[in-house]
Structures are given as C-alpha cells and as structure tokens.
C-alpha cells in the first residue's frame, strides 16, 4: 500500500473488541447503498460520500444521483450538492451553525429509496498526546505509537497528516494515518496486527486532528476496523454484520464530531 493520500484504517495499532454481530441476511453478490457521513462542527465544507457496496473482485461504485439533505431540530434543511471532484461525494460549502446540544437527521435518497439516520454531536477533549517518532538516521524519522488504545474518560479518533512536499516536491511527499482510542479493552488490543511504517524527513509538518466519538459511532469504527483487516475493505458484501444507524439497510454511519487540532514541525 502506498503512503500517499488517505491511508484509511492503516498504521493503526487498534483496539479489537468483542462485538455483538448484527446479521442481516445479506447474500454475497447483493449490492447495498453505503454512506460515509462524518460531519464536523467547525468544517468550512461538509462532505458525504455515497457508494454501492461491492464484491471483493469489483471496485466501489460511486453513486452520482443521490439527494443529500441535513435537517436540524427546527426542521431547517441544508441541501448538499454533488462534488465533481469527488466521485460519489456531496458537499455543503457554507457554514452550518451546529449546536452541540442538538440532534440532526441526514436524509440520503437513492433511486427513490430514502435512507435516514440521526446523530447528536460528540464533544472532544481538547488535549492531544505529544507526538513521538523514532530517529532512523540524521534526516529520517518514523512515527511511533503514541496514542493510547484505552482511555476510560473518552473515545476519540486521531487523523495524522504528514506533509513534506516543501522539502521533496517531486516525490511521494504526503501521508495520512489514523489512530483510535476506545473506553473499553479486550485481549485483541494486546495482540495488534502488523502495521505499515511511514518514514518522513526532518522538517515534515505534522497536523494531528482529534475527533470526539459518540458511543455508537465508536462501536461502528471498532467493527469496521476488524472487518477491514479480514476483507480488505469495510463496504464489501461480507460486511453485513457492521452496525449502521441508517434505515433501509444502508451500510455506513452518520455522526457529527467536535474536533481539535495541533500542528508542529519535526525536528
């Protein structure tokens, strides 16, 4: 797997938890709508991705004819528009004044079928562990495991963006990795799987973005991590056991997170 762009659900020494599997009588080869809808409180542009689940031998099929709308508790609506730059992507590029104490509904209509989901807003604890990295040689560094698997006080997702494009403009010069902390623990977390090692030069700019997680969304992420390790992706038809908060048996999840970020330069 290359280090460039979004390396989703990799380089994560992740907590594996015992899941109550939700069996949905999903037959191999049957396609389902899959919706990736993580909105954030302060984002200038909100993005929802809509696709069709696929078999292991086929790629993910983007859905380009969906209608995506967010509703607040008063019934006010925010209509997303198709993003030509992102296959299956729908964006809202104006400010949404998200209320931390409110509940929101997301409606996604595909081929006449309405898929709905509801979410509150997950607060984030505004602290981030100090990033640590290994010295490989005089100019090269590698991330080490600095995010705790288990934190009793919170559940969080950490997106780590590494950028050394200002140092090496003509080569692979960016990477994105994810770590997770959950508030329960099991034996699986003590035996993490092999992870990919990202090497980067001194002078790399690292931005760590922390996302608060609701309990339900954390449950989905744990299940998705396990599923992706065994199938190579979370939206293949083997994923019938994944939790979802969407109606009409759509795969995926809708959640809203408060975020907190820090940026520093590797010395």
Beta strands, then each sheet from edge to edge (+ up, - down):
strand 1: 33-40
strand 2: 46-52
strand 3: 61-62
strand 4: 67-71
strand 5: 77-79
strand 6: 81-82
strand 7: 89-92
strand 8: 104-110
strand 9: 113-119
strand 10: 121-122
strand 11: 133-135
strand 12: 140-143
strand 13: 156-163
strand 14: 174-181
strand 15: 199-201
strand 16: 205-212
strand 17: 251-257
strand 18: 259-265
sheet 1: 3+ 2- 1+ 17+ 10+
sheet 2: 3+ 2- 7+ 6-
sheet 3: 5+ 4- 8+ 9-
sheet 4: 11+ 12- 15+
sheet 5: 14+ 13- 16+ 18-
end
